């Protein structure tokens, strides 16, 4: 039993190492540009280990993207919880704007989006699942929080969904567009904060009481 448990732990360590490496290589090279040799080398394992654990490149890609979606979903859940605590429009909207813009523009969200868009025809189900479990969840929570602030008399909005879209684009839309077309276009932390603050201020001027 002890030997079996030790082998299971080794398999799990190898699996985690390969998934970490595959995430790096797929995001950097894309599906077609990434090779199993590259992934094995990045993970520090032999190529046979990759095939033994995952079977083939497509299965490895799917599991890699699923894990990335789960990470994005966990962040979305944290942001949903944060928007649920919004009570003061002037304080909470800028803070949420900075958090949202930083996560999208400075983390792995943009590289993941670029990868999913590039492989949309081959893996449409993965792109749809990511959209449902991450960005759409955040936008629904943001719309709900803005509606609550409007009900409390702190905002004037006719459509919470439209207001959420306006806020998201104001705080990060232009840099997100640039990042979708240019992998080198990662804005600095200072720029992200500056644009998020400016976007939140513009939103409050348009929707604030």
Secondary structure, DSSP 8 states (H G I E B T S, - for coil): -HHHHHHHHHHHHHHHHHHHHHHHHHHHHHHHH--HHHHHHHHTS-HHHHHHHHSSHHHHHHHHHHHHHHHHHHHHHHHHHHHTT---HHHHHHHHHHHHHHHHHHSSHHHHHHHHHHTTTT-HHHHHHHHHHTHHHHHHHHHHHHHHHHHTTSB--S-HHHHHHHHHIIIIIHHHHHHHH-TT----HHHHHHHHHHHHHHHHHHHB-
